[in-house]
Amino acid sequence: MNKKWFMLSVLHRKLILYLYVLGLYSVLVTYPIDVLHVLELSNNMEGVSFKTGLCASRKGLEERDLAYKIDKKIQLSAPTKQLFPDSKFPENFSLMATIRAKKGSQFFLLSVYDEQGVQQLGFEVGRSPVFLYEDQHRQPTPEMYPIFRKVNLADGKWHRIAYSVQDKSVTLYLDCQRVETLDLLRADNAVVSTGGVTVFGTRLMDEAVFMGDIQQLLILEDPQAAASYCVDYIPDCESTLPYSSQALKLQEVSTCINSMQWLLGNPILFSVQFLDG
């Protein structure tokens, strides 16, 4: 093997590796769906204002966490396709939120309906919350919905809530601790339609609505993300946030704020902000 051929071979291998990494990047990078941003929750709405979120301060920073305070019934919904404009609803996923609900309340924080108006996904908050899920074959049936009887998500305190849906089970993580894994008796290749509507804070025709504070609501095509929600997305107050807490205010005047990127376990928030003056 002559030297020139060897050098070309090394360059060739490096080029292949480079292209492979680019391809791997495109496969591994998934974007959390920032539900509140997509549904355009804003402090300009009647009954919605900014307030301190989970942490009044964080280590080394004077900046507080910001959250939305909702003290009046609001109507907030959008076609589910707006959350997933270029993809289907993931079969396996994490559903994660940081909230402080009104003590004693019982409501659905998020509801996803198909084209026929059938609720396929429901994130209930309250005592012994149900995880409502029905696939395209209407499985599981209501009497088989997973119910997490050991917890109360509406006790007037801040909670970081994360559900991991993978295959035929759903796991609840609450405030950084795994609570329980329950059966999710859905069909193989289960589908949640993106052809219907997504509703925030209630269900269609329900009287019960969300009252309280909410800092974040994410959907991510990664069932493992729920287990590390308290590390990678909303960490303890001794750690900095992986995004600026001022992003909520900037959303009110920015033309575009992109969601966090996820690459090899490291979330990165890219935002494009256009401010007057």
C-alpha positions as a printed Julia matrix, in Angstrom:
277×3 Matrix{Float64}:
   0.0    0.0    0.0
   1.63   3.27  -1.05
   1.47   6.42   1.05
  -0.78   8.32  -1.37
  -3.37   5.55  -1.45
  -3.26   5.28   2.35
  -3.94   9.01   2.75
  -6.85   8.84   0.32
  -8.22   5.87   2.23
  -8.07   7.76   5.52
  -9.8   10.76   3.96
 -12.43   8.49   2.48
 -13.13   6.91   5.85
 -13.36  10.33   7.49
 -15.79  11.47   4.81
 -17.95   8.39   5.33
 -17.89   8.96   9.09
 -18.81  12.62   8.62
 -21.76  11.76   6.39
 -22.81   9.06   8.81
 -22.78  11.5   11.71
 -24.88  13.94   9.67
 -27.37  11.2    8.97
 -27.37  10.11  12.6
 -27.94  13.71  13.66
 -31.01  13.99  11.49
 -32.36  10.74  12.94
 -31.61  11.41  16.62
 -32.61  15.04  16.88
 -36.19  15.25  18.04
 -37.94  18.41  19.08
 -40.16  18.61  22.15
 -43.56  19.92  21.16
 -44.14  23.02  23.29
 -47.9   22.7   23.58
 -48.46  26.06  25.26
 -46.54  27.85  22.53
 -48.3   26.05  19.68
 -51.71  26.73  21.22
 -50.65  30.37  21.7
 -51.31  30.69  25.41
 -50.62  34.34  26.21
 -50.76  36.7   29.16
 -52.72  39.0   26.87
 -55.71  36.7   27.33
 -58.31  37.63  29.9
 -57.68  35.64  33.07
 -54.04  34.84  32.2
 -51.01  36.53  33.75
 -47.35  35.89  34.5
 -46.21  34.77  37.93
 -43.31  32.99  39.59
 -42.98  29.37  38.56
 -41.46  26.4   40.36
 -38.4   28.35  41.58
 -38.34  31.92  42.89
 -34.58  31.92  42.18
 -31.95  29.55  40.91
 -28.39  28.99  42.03
 -26.16  31.82  40.84
 -29.01  33.64  39.11
 -31.44  36.33  40.18
 -33.8   35.27  37.41
 -36.95  33.5   38.59
 -38.87  30.79  36.79
 -41.87  32.21  34.98
 -45.23  30.53  34.64
 -48.71  31.36  33.44
 -51.35  31.92  36.11
 -54.84  31.03  34.89
 -57.67  32.13  37.15
 -60.53  32.16  34.68
 -61.96  29.68  32.2
 -60.23  30.11  28.86
 -60.87  28.49  25.51
 -57.67  27.21  24.0
 -57.62  24.65  21.2
 -56.1   24.0   17.8
 -56.04  21.33  15.1
 -53.71  18.59  16.3
 -51.92  18.88  12.96
 -50.51  22.19  14.2
 -48.6   20.28  16.87
 -47.41  17.68  14.34
 -47.3   19.48  10.97
 -44.72  17.15   9.43
 -45.18  13.91  11.34
 -47.71  11.58  12.89
 -48.47  11.46  16.6
 -45.69   9.28  18.05
 -46.61   5.76  19.08
 -44.16   5.86  22.0
 -43.66   9.2   23.71
 -43.27  11.27  26.87
 -45.92  13.73  28.06
 -44.5   16.15  30.63
 -45.77  19.16  32.57
 -44.87  21.46  35.44
 -48.02  22.79  37.12
 -49.63  23.91  40.35
 -53.32  23.13  40.13
 -56.01  24.56  42.37
 -56.33  22.39  45.45
 -59.1   19.82  45.18
 -59.68  20.31  41.46
 -60.19  17.5   38.95
 -59.82  18.23  35.24
 -58.06  17.29  32.04
 -54.96  19.37  31.35
 -54.75  18.13  27.76
 -57.24  16.36  25.51
 -56.68  15.06  21.99
 -59.64  14.15  19.78
 -59.85  12.34  16.45
 -61.87  13.41  13.39
 -65.06  11.89  14.81
 -64.75  13.73  18.11
 -63.6   10.68  20.06
 -61.07  11.5   22.77
 -57.94   9.47  22.19
 -55.62  11.04  24.76
 -56.34  12.68  28.09
 -53.93  14.02  30.74
 -56.03  14.17  33.91
 -54.99  16.17  36.97
 -56.51  15.55  40.39
 -56.82  12.68  42.83
 -56.21   9.19  41.38
 -55.8   10.54  37.83
 -56.63   8.44  34.83
 -54.34   8.28  31.83
 -56.87   8.27  29.02
 -55.7    6.6   25.84
 -57.63   4.99  22.99
 -56.03   3.83  19.78
 -57.62   3.65  16.33
 -59.35   0.4   17.35
 -60.82   2.01  20.5
 -58.45   0.05  22.71
 -58.21   0.01  25.64
 -61.85   0.4   26.58
 -62.71   2.95  29.32
 -62.9    0.36  32.07
 -59.31  -0.62  31.24
 -57.8    2.88  31.28
 -54.74   3.09  33.56
 -55.57   4.84  36.86
 -52.82   6.01  39.2
 -54.6    5.61  42.53
 -51.63   6.45  44.75
 -51.26  10.13  43.85
 -53.01  13.48  44.07
 -51.85  15.94  41.42
 -54.11  18.76  42.66
 -53.0   19.38  46.23
 -52.14  23.05  45.7
 -48.4   22.39  45.33
 -46.03  22.58  42.38
 -45.5   19.25  40.65
 -43.35  18.02  37.82
 -45.41  15.33  36.12
 -44.03  13.06  33.42
 -45.69  10.13  31.67
 -43.73   7.63  29.61
 -45.77   5.68  27.07
 -43.91   2.73  25.6
 -45.35  -0.34  23.93
 -48.14  -1.63  26.17
 -47.37   0.23  29.38
 -47.44   3.74  30.82
 -45.18   4.93  33.65
 -45.8    7.96  35.85
 -42.88   9.96  37.23
 -43.82  12.55  39.84
 -41.34  15.11  41.15
 -38.35  13.09  39.96
 -39.56   9.78  41.38
 -41.0    6.82  39.53
 -44.47   6.21  40.95
 -45.86   3.23  39.07
 -46.0    1.41  35.74
 -49.42   0.26  34.55
 -50.63  -1.78  31.61
 -51.77   0.11  28.54
 -53.73  -2.51  26.65
 -53.61  -0.94  23.22
 -53.22  -2.68  19.88
 -49.95  -3.17  18.05
 -49.01  -0.18  15.87
 -51.39   2.02  17.85
 -52.35   5.33  16.28
 -53.51   8.62  17.76
 -54.99  10.71  14.96
 -53.66  14.16  14.09
 -56.79  14.88  12.05
 -58.83  16.16  14.97
 -58.43  18.85  17.61
 -56.32  19.32  20.74
 -57.87  21.1   23.73
 -56.02  22.64  26.68
 -57.3   22.7   30.24
 -60.53  20.75  29.86
 -62.49  18.31  27.7
 -65.14  19.1   25.15
 -68.45  19.63  26.95
 -66.78  19.41  30.41
 -67.52  21.98  33.1
 -64.27  21.27  34.97
 -61.38  23.43  33.76
 -57.78  24.08  34.71
 -57.27  26.76  37.33
 -53.79  27.36  38.63
 -50.26  27.89  37.37
 -48.43  26.18  34.53
 -44.78  26.53  33.59
 -44.41  23.93  30.86
 -46.29  21.31  28.83
 -44.31  19.16  26.41
 -44.79  16.13  24.15
 -41.63  14.37  23.01
 -41.13  11.4   20.74
 -38.87   9.73  23.3
 -40.41   7.55  26.01
 -37.16   7.74  28.01
 -37.36  11.52  28.41
 -39.97  11.28  31.19
 -37.48   9.59  33.51
 -35.05  12.51  33.2
 -37.58  15.34  33.05
 -36.38  16.78  36.38
 -32.8   16.81  35.11
 -33.01  17.86  31.48
 -36.06  20.12  31.32
 -37.16  21.48  34.71
 -34.33  20.72  37.16
 -34.28  21.48  40.89
 -33.76  25.08  42.0
 -30.07  24.42  42.71
 -29.55  24.06  38.95
 -30.04  26.45  36.06
 -32.81  25.97  33.54
 -31.82  24.62  30.1
 -33.75  27.57  28.66
 -34.16  31.19  29.69
 -37.13  31.75  31.97
 -37.58  35.06  30.17
 -38.58  33.09  27.07
 -42.22  33.27  28.14
 -42.12  37.06  28.04
 -40.16  37.06  24.81
 -42.82  34.9   23.19
 -45.25  37.76  23.6
 -43.15  40.0   21.34
 -41.15  37.57  19.26
 -42.11  36.3   15.85
 -40.57  32.9   16.37
 -39.27  30.87  19.31
 -38.2   27.37  18.41
 -38.43  24.44  20.81
 -35.45  22.77  22.46
 -33.39  20.41  20.38
 -32.47  17.05  21.69
 -29.18  15.48  20.58
 -27.44  12.62  22.33
 -29.15  13.44  25.61
 -28.44  17.18  25.62
 -31.33  19.62  25.19
 -30.48  22.9   23.47
 -32.94  25.72  23.06
 -32.61  27.74  19.91
 -34.74  30.84  19.64
 -35.11  33.57  17.09
 -36.35  36.74  18.68
 -37.34  39.93  16.92
 -37.91  42.76  19.36
 -38.93  46.32  18.65
 -36.28  48.92  19.43
